Amino acid sequence: MAKKKKSHYHADMLSVEEAREKILREFNSLDEVRISLNESLGCVISKDIISNISVPPWNNSAMDGYAIILEDVKNASDENIIYLDVIEKIAAGELPEKKIISGQSARIMTGAPIPEGSNAVVPFEDTDELSSTSSDLIGIKINVENFENIRKKGEDISKGDLIIKKGVEITPAVVGVLASIGVSTIDVFRRPKIGILSTGNELIEPDQSIKDGKIYNSNTFTISSLTKSFGANPVTQAHSLDTIEDLEKKLNNFEDVDLIVTSAGVSKGDYDVVKDVLSKNGDMNFWSVNMRPAKPLAFGKINIKSKSIPLLGLPGNPVSAMIAFEKFGRYAIDKMMGKKIKHRPIIKAVLQENIYNDDGRRLYARVKVEKSNISSEIIAIPLKNQSSGVLTSMFLSNGLAICPSGTDILKKGQEIDVEMFGWNEEISEIIN
């Protein structure tokens, strides 16, 4: 990165944490709804879950093999094969019909209920089944422990257990546990509906032909995708022109959302129509936040017909909009969904080029984190173009190098903090 002028710290700005705290005060968990288990991934459970059944509901076999009485085979070995009568065959989904007594066994499949009298299962491979000429007699070649290869009734869950508490976020494992006790619908905190509106006379939609002086509206699609990834439901429409009439018309379409997110027109020195409309129709604050990208931010309540709806005004530059929504919008969505506040993981990495901080704000510089082929240490390579208009930098990078406010430079070779905005297999390979 090219060297920039010496930094100057602006003490009158809100810190990222202060701005986020002010925003989060205005949000609470949304109302409870009952939804299909198949639609619940990522939601938060709003009521304690108590199991009405035991899992497993009965003792069952953990192996394909033979249900036996362990005392019968205590001296069994390859040299001392013990033969037992096979009195029945029990498939998964079937119930045993006979009780096992000494000298007897039952051929049993994985998951099938253990017959009365049996206290262990011998796997097929530890019998002479493959070489035997009789289906009524089986040779046992090993001894076993009490209840070996048997899954006991209630081993996982006992009837009446509190298995999942209110406030737990639903993961695939939670879905599986709920399905295992016969739950098909679940009470959760409702997913927020997020109204997303980009503004600007210069914008056209991606399905239109490009014209001189125009740019495609990327912010609506980017913020909508982020909204989905955070677990909420986006409500989008075509961008608004910079006129009072069009902006008010578009905002009025968001009567039924839980949060409105706009982009552009929120700078303190900006006298365009967005600030005017927001101030006219609600109680809005326009802040300078001590961060780069994404210094300007608006937040407050706006009156839409008969409702007062929170509104988060993002900067117009696409990188600034993404990072601001990550730093503030994601947290608001989490709180509305009843989730615990979670920060992105921060790792240590060795910086490969100087990062200059020209104005003293906390700088989030886009970097590519990878493992060095030479030293195997974790390194952070700054992208050459850190402009807030270069959206490709967000998918070419996988982390944000954090340059603290008041720090002029992060030097090459220095170990720095990198906030990872995605944690996937690639990153795991780097760390390990």
C-alpha positions as CSV (number, residue, x, y, z in Angstrom):
1,M,0.0,0.0,0.0
2,A,1.3,3.5,-0.9
3,K,2.3,5.7,2.0
4,K,-0.2,8.2,3.1
5,K,0.0,11.5,5.0
6,K,0.4,11.4,8.8
7,S,-2.8,10.6,10.8
8,H,-4.9,12.9,12.9
9,Y,-7.3,11.4,15.5
10,H,-10.8,12.8,15.7
11,A,-12.0,12.6,19.3
12,D,-15.5,13.8,18.6
13,M,-16.5,10.6,16.7
14,L,-18.4,7.7,18.1
15,S,-16.4,4.5,18.5
16,V,-17.7,1.4,16.7
17,E,-18.7,0.0,20.0
18,E,-20.5,3.2,21.2
19,A,-22.5,3.4,17.9
20,R,-23.4,-0.3,18.1
21,E,-24.5,0.0,21.7
22,K,-26.8,3.0,20.8
23,I,-28.3,1.0,18.0
24,L,-28.8,-2.2,20.0
25,R,-30.7,-0.3,22.8
26,E,-33.6,0.1,20.3
27,F,-34.0,-3.6,19.6
28,N,-35.5,-6.6,21.4
29,S,-36.4,-10.2,20.5
30,L,-39.3,-10.3,18.1
31,D,-42.6,-12.1,18.7
32,E,-42.7,-15.9,18.9
33,V,-44.0,-18.0,16.0
34,R,-44.4,-21.7,15.5
35,I,-42.7,-22.9,12.3
36,S,-41.9,-26.2,10.6
37,L,-38.7,-27.9,11.9
38,N,-37.4,-27.9,8.3
39,E,-37.6,-24.1,8.3
40,S,-36.1,-23.6,11.7
41,L,-32.3,-23.7,11.0
42,G,-30.6,-20.5,12.4
43,C,-33.6,-19.5,14.5
44,V,-33.6,-19.3,18.3
45,I,-35.9,-21.5,20.4
46,S,-38.3,-19.4,22.4
47,K,-39.5,-22.1,24.8
48,D,-37.8,-24.9,26.8
49,I,-38.0,-28.3,25.1
50,I,-38.9,-31.3,27.3
51,S,-38.9,-34.7,25.8
52,N,-42.0,-36.8,25.9
53,I,-40.1,-40.0,25.0
54,S,-36.9,-41.8,25.8
55,V,-34.2,-42.1,23.1
56,P,-33.7,-44.9,22.4
57,P,-37.2,-45.9,23.4
58,W,-36.0,-49.5,24.2
59,N,-32.7,-51.4,24.4
60,N,-31.6,-52.0,20.8
61,S,-28.7,-53.5,19.0
62,A,-25.7,-51.3,18.0
63,M,-24.4,-54.0,15.6
64,D,-25.6,-56.5,13.1
65,G,-25.0,-59.8,15.0
66,Y,-26.4,-62.2,17.5
67,A,-28.2,-61.4,20.7
68,I,-26.9,-63.8,23.3
69,I,-26.6,-64.3,27.1
70,L,-23.0,-63.3,28.0
71,E,-22.6,-66.1,30.5
72,D,-23.0,-68.6,27.7
73,V,-20.0,-67.4,25.8
74,K,-17.6,-66.3,28.6
75,N,-15.1,-69.0,27.5
76,A,-15.5,-68.5,23.7
77,S,-12.5,-68.0,21.5
78,D,-11.3,-69.0,18.0
79,E,-10.0,-72.2,19.6
80,N,-13.1,-72.8,21.7
81,I,-16.1,-72.0,19.5
82,I,-19.4,-72.1,21.5
83,Y,-22.5,-73.1,19.5
84,L,-25.9,-71.6,20.2
85,D,-29.4,-72.3,18.8
86,V,-30.8,-69.5,16.6
87,I,-34.4,-69.2,17.6
88,E,-35.5,-66.2,15.6
89,K,-34.4,-63.4,13.3
90,I,-35.1,-59.8,14.3
91,A,-34.9,-57.0,11.6
92,A,-34.9,-53.3,12.4
93,G,-38.5,-52.2,12.8
94,E,-39.6,-55.6,14.1
95,L,-40.3,-56.7,17.6
96,P,-38.8,-59.9,19.1
97,E,-41.3,-62.7,19.5
98,K,-39.3,-65.0,21.8
99,K,-37.4,-64.8,25.1
100,I,-33.7,-65.9,25.0
101,I,-32.7,-68.6,27.5
102,S,-29.4,-70.2,28.1
103,G,-28.0,-71.9,25.0
104,Q,-30.0,-69.8,22.6
105,S,-29.5,-66.7,20.4
106,A,-31.3,-64.4,18.0
107,R,-30.0,-63.1,14.7
108,I,-30.4,-59.3,15.0
109,M,-29.9,-56.2,12.9
110,T,-28.7,-52.8,14.0
111,G,-31.4,-50.8,15.7
112,A,-33.7,-53.8,16.3
113,P,-35.0,-54.2,19.9
114,I,-33.1,-56.6,22.1
115,P,-35.1,-59.7,23.0
116,E,-35.9,-60.4,26.6
117,G,-33.2,-62.4,28.4
118,S,-30.3,-61.2,26.2
119,N,-27.6,-59.0,27.7
120,A,-25.1,-58.7,24.9
121,V,-24.7,-58.8,21.1
122,V,-21.9,-60.6,19.2
123,P,-21.1,-59.0,15.8
124,F,-21.4,-61.2,12.7
125,E,-17.6,-61.1,12.1
126,D,-17.0,-62.8,15.5
127,T,-19.1,-65.8,14.6
128,D,-18.8,-68.7,12.1
129,E,-21.7,-67.5,10.1
130,L,-19.8,-67.3,6.8
131,S,-18.6,-70.9,7.1
132,S,-21.7,-72.4,8.8
133,T,-23.9,-74.8,6.9
134,S,-26.8,-74.4,9.3
135,S,-29.1,-71.3,9.9
136,D,-30.3,-72.8,13.1
137,L,-26.9,-73.0,14.8
138,I,-24.3,-70.3,15.2
139,G,-20.7,-70.6,16.5
140,I,-19.5,-67.7,18.8
141,K,-15.8,-67.0,18.7
142,I,-15.4,-64.3,21.4
143,N,-16.5,-63.5,24.9
144,V,-18.3,-60.2,25.5
145,E,-19.0,-57.7,28.3
146,N,-22.3,-57.0,30.0
147,F,-24.5,-55.0,27.5
148,E,-21.7,-54.9,24.9
149,N,-23.0,-53.6,21.6
150,I,-26.4,-52.7,23.1
151,R,-27.7,-49.2,23.2
152,K,-29.7,-48.9,26.4
153,K,-33.2,-47.4,26.7
154,G,-32.8,-43.6,27.5
155,E,-29.1,-43.7,26.8
156,D,-29.4,-40.4,24.9
157,I,-32.5,-38.8,26.3
158,S,-34.8,-39.9,29.1
159,K,-38.5,-39.1,29.1
160,G,-39.1,-35.8,31.0
161,D,-35.6,-34.5,30.3
162,L,-35.2,-30.8,29.6
163,I,-33.1,-31.3,26.5
164,I,-32.9,-27.8,24.9
165,K,-33.3,-24.5,26.8
166,K,-35.0,-21.4,25.5
167,G,-32.4,-19.2,23.7
168,V,-30.5,-21.9,22.0
169,E,-29.8,-21.3,18.3
170,I,-31.0,-24.1,16.1
171,T,-28.1,-25.9,14.3
172,P,-28.3,-29.1,12.2
173,A,-27.5,-31.1,15.3
174,V,-30.4,-29.4,17.2
175,V,-32.7,-30.2,14.3
176,G,-31.7,-33.8,14.5
177,V,-32.3,-34.0,18.3
178,L,-35.7,-32.4,17.9
179,A,-36.6,-34.8,15.1
180,S,-35.5,-37.8,17.3
181,I,-38.1,-37.0,19.9
182,G,-40.9,-36.5,17.3
183,V,-40.9,-32.7,17.1
184,S,-42.2,-31.5,13.7
185,T,-42.9,-27.8,14.6
186,I,-41.1,-25.6,17.0
187,D,-41.6,-22.2,18.8
188,V,-39.0,-19.7,17.8
189,F,-38.4,-15.9,17.8
190,R,-39.5,-14.7,14.4
191,R,-37.0,-13.9,11.7
192,P,-36.8,-10.2,11.1
193,K,-38.0,-8.6,7.9
194,I,-35.4,-6.2,6.6
195,G,-36.5,-3.5,4.1
196,I,-33.5,-2.6,1.8
197,L,-33.4,0.5,-0.3
198,S,-30.6,2.0,-2.3
199,T,-30.8,5.6,-3.3
200,G,-29.3,7.7,-6.1
201,N,-30.1,9.2,-9.5
202,E,-27.0,7.5,-10.9
203,L,-28.3,4.0,-10.2
204,I,-29.8,1.6,-12.6
205,E,-30.9,-2.0,-11.9
206,P,-28.8,-5.0,-13.1
207,D,-31.4,-6.0,-15.7
208,Q,-31.2,-2.6,-17.5
209,S,-28.7,-1.6,-20.2
210,I,-25.8,0.4,-18.9
211,K,-25.7,4.1,-19.9
212,D,-23.2,6.9,-19.7
213,G,-23.1,8.4,-16.2
214,K,-25.0,5.5,-14.6
215,I,-23.8,2.6,-12.4
216,Y,-25.5,-0.6,-11.5
217,N,-27.2,-0.9,-8.1
218,S,-25.1,-3.4,-6.2
219,N,-25.9,-2.4,-2.7
220,T,-29.4,-3.7,-2.7
221,F,-28.2,-7.1,-3.8
222,T,-25.2,-7.2,-1.5
223,I,-27.1,-6.1,1.6
224,S,-30.0,-8.5,0.7
225,S,-27.6,-11.4,0.5
226,L,-25.9,-10.5,3.8
227,T,-29.4,-10.2,5.4
228,K,-30.2,-13.8,4.3
229,S,-26.8,-15.0,5.5
230,F,-27.6,-13.5,8.9
231,G,-30.9,-15.4,9.1
232,A,-33.3,-12.6,8.3
233,N,-35.7,-12.1,5.4
234,P,-34.9,-9.2,3.0
235,V,-37.7,-7.1,1.5
236,T,-36.3,-5.3,-1.6
237,Q,-37.5,-3.0,-4.3
238,A,-36.0,-0.9,-7.1
239,H,-33.7,1.9,-6.0
240,S,-35.1,5.4,-5.2
241,L,-34.4,8.5,-7.1
242,D,-33.0,11.5,-5.2
243,T,-36.4,13.2,-5.0
244,I,-38.6,13.6,-2.0
245,E,-41.6,12.1,-3.8
246,D,-39.9,9.0,-4.9
247,L,-38.0,8.4,-1.7
248,E,-41.1,8.8,0.5
249,K,-43.1,6.5,-1.9
250,K,-40.5,3.8,-1.7
251,L,-40.1,4.1,2.1
252,N,-43.9,3.8,2.5
253,N,-43.7,0.3,1.0
254,F,-41.9,-0.8,4.1
255,E,-44.8,-0.6,6.5
256,D,-44.5,-4.3,7.6
257,V,-40.7,-4.6,8.1
258,D,-38.8,-4.6,11.4
259,L,-35.8,-2.6,10.2
260,I,-35.2,-0.4,7.1
261,V,-31.7,-0.2,5.7
262,T,-30.9,2.6,3.2
263,S,-27.6,3.3,1.5
264,A,-26.1,6.7,0.5
265,G,-26.9,10.2,1.5
266,V,-26.0,10.1,5.2
267,S,-22.8,12.2,5.4
268,K,-22.9,15.1,7.9
269,G,-21.9,17.5,5.1
270,D,-24.4,16.0,2.7
271,Y,-27.4,18.1,1.9
272,D,-29.1,15.7,-0.5
273,V,-32.7,14.5,-0.2
274,V,-32.1,11.4,1.8
275,K,-31.1,13.3,5.0
276,D,-34.0,15.7,4.4
277,V,-36.6,13.0,4.1
278,L,-35.3,10.9,7.0
279,S,-35.2,14.0,9.3
280,K,-38.7,15.2,8.1
281,N,-40.3,11.8,8.7
282,G,-38.7,10.6,11.9
283,D,-36.3,11.0,14.7
284,M,-32.9,10.4,13.1
285,N,-29.3,10.8,14.2
286,F,-26.4,11.3,11.8
287,W,-23.1,10.1,13.2
288,S,-19.5,10.1,12.3
289,V,-18.1,6.8,13.5
290,N,-14.4,6.4,14.2
291,M,-13.8,3.8,11.5
292,R,-12.7,3.5,7.9
293,P,-14.3,2.5,5.7
294,A,-17.8,3.6,6.7
295,K,-17.5,6.8,8.7
296,P,-21.0,8.3,8.1
297,L,-23.9,6.5,9.6
298,A,-27.6,7.3,10.3
299,F,-29.8,5.7,12.8
300,G,-33.2,6.4,14.4
301,K,-36.9,5.8,13.9
302,I,-38.9,6.8,10.8
303,N,-42.7,7.1,10.7
304,I,-44.1,4.8,8.0
305,K,-47.9,5.3,7.9
306,S,-49.0,4.3,11.4
307,K,-45.8,2.7,12.5
308,S,-42.4,3.9,13.8
309,I,-39.7,1.7,12.3
310,P,-36.0,1.6,13.1
311,L,-33.9,2.8,10.1
312,L,-30.2,2.2,9.6
313,G,-28.6,4.5,7.0
314,L,-25.4,3.1,5.5
315,P,-22.8,4.9,3.3
316,G,-23.2,4.7,-0.4
317,N,-19.8,3.2,-1.3
318,P,-20.3,-0.5,-1.7
319,V,-17.4,-1.6,0.6
320,S,-18.5,0.9,3.2
321,A,-22.1,-0.3,3.0
322,M,-21.0,-3.9,3.5
323,I,-18.7,-3.3,6.4
324,A,-21.2,-0.9,8.1
325,F,-23.9,-3.5,7.8
326,E,-21.6,-6.2,9.2
327,K,-20.7,-4.0,12.2
328,F,-24.1,-2.7,13.0
329,G,-26.9,-4.4,11.0
330,R,-25.8,-8.0,11.8
331,Y,-25.9,-7.3,15.5
332,A,-29.4,-5.8,15.3
333,I,-30.6,-8.8,13.4
334,D,-29.1,-11.2,16.0
335,K,-30.8,-9.3,18.8
336,M,-34.2,-9.4,17.1
337,M,-33.8,-13.1,16.5
338,G,-32.9,-13.7,20.2
339,K,-29.4,-14.7,19.4
340,K,-26.4,-14.1,21.7
341,I,-24.2,-11.3,20.6
342,K,-21.3,-12.9,18.7
343,H,-18.2,-11.2,17.4
344,R,-16.2,-12.4,14.4
345,P,-13.1,-14.5,15.3
346,I,-9.8,-12.5,15.4
347,I,-6.6,-14.3,14.6
348,K,-2.9,-13.2,14.6
349,A,-1.1,-12.9,11.3
350,V,2.2,-11.5,10.1
351,L,1.7,-8.5,7.9
352,Q,3.4,-8.7,4.5
353,E,3.2,-5.0,3.5
354,N,2.9,-1.8,5.4
355,I,-0.6,-0.5,6.1
356,Y,-0.8,3.3,6.5
357,N,-3.6,5.0,8.4
358,D,-3.9,8.6,7.1
359,D,-6.6,10.0,9.4
360,G,-6.4,8.3,12.7
361,R,-9.7,6.4,12.5
362,R,-9.8,2.7,13.3
363,L,-8.9,1.2,9.9
364,Y,-10.3,-2.1,8.7
365,A,-8.0,-3.0,5.8
366,R,-8.9,-5.8,3.5
367,V,-6.3,-8.6,3.6
368,K,-5.9,-12.1,2.3
369,V,-4.9,-14.5,5.1
370,E,-3.0,-17.6,4.1
371,K,-0.2,-19.8,5.2
372,S,3.3,-19.0,4.1
373,N,4.9,-21.6,1.8
374,I,8.3,-20.7,3.2
375,S,7.8,-20.4,6.9
376,S,4.3,-22.0,7.4
377,E,3.4,-19.0,9.5
378,I,0.0,-17.3,9.0
379,I,0.4,-14.2,6.9
380,A,-1.8,-11.3,5.9
381,I,-1.4,-9.8,2.5
382,P,-3.1,-6.3,2.1
383,L,-5.0,-5.8,-1.1
384,K,-3.4,-3.1,-3.2
385,N,-6.5,-1.1,-3.7
386,Q,-8.3,-0.3,-0.5
387,S,-10.8,2.2,-2.0
388,S,-14.3,1.9,-0.5
389,G,-15.6,1.7,-4.1
390,V,-13.7,-1.4,-5.0
391,L,-16.2,-4.1,-4.2
392,T,-14.0,-6.9,-5.7
393,S,-11.7,-6.4,-2.7
394,M,-14.4,-8.0,-0.5
395,F,-14.4,-11.3,-2.2
396,L,-10.6,-11.3,-2.9
397,S,-10.0,-10.9,0.8
398,N,-11.0,-13.1,3.7
399,G,-10.3,-10.8,6.7
400,L,-10.0,-7.3,7.9
401,A,-6.7,-6.2,9.4
402,I,-7.4,-4.0,12.4
403,C,-5.3,-0.8,12.6
404,P,-6.3,0.8,16.0
405,S,-7.4,4.5,16.0
406,G,-4.5,6.8,16.5
407,T,-2.0,4.4,14.9
408,D,-0.3,5.8,11.9
409,I,1.1,2.5,10.5
410,L,1.1,-1.2,10.8
411,K,4.6,-2.3,9.7
412,K,5.6,-5.2,7.4
413,G,6.7,-8.1,9.5
414,Q,4.5,-7.0,12.5
415,E,2.1,-9.5,14.0
416,I,-1.4,-8.0,13.7
417,D,-5.0,-8.7,14.6
418,V,-7.2,-9.8,11.7
419,E,-10.9,-10.1,12.0
420,M,-12.1,-13.0,9.9
421,F,-15.5,-12.3,8.2
422,G,-15.9,-16.0,7.2
423,W,-14.7,-19.2,8.9
424,N,-14.6,-22.1,6.5
425,E,-12.6,-25.1,5.6
426,E,-10.0,-22.9,3.9
427,I,-9.4,-20.9,7.0
428,S,-9.3,-24.0,9.2
429,E,-6.6,-25.4,6.9
430,I,-4.6,-22.2,7.4
431,I,-4.8,-22.3,11.2
432,N,-4.0,-25.9,11.4
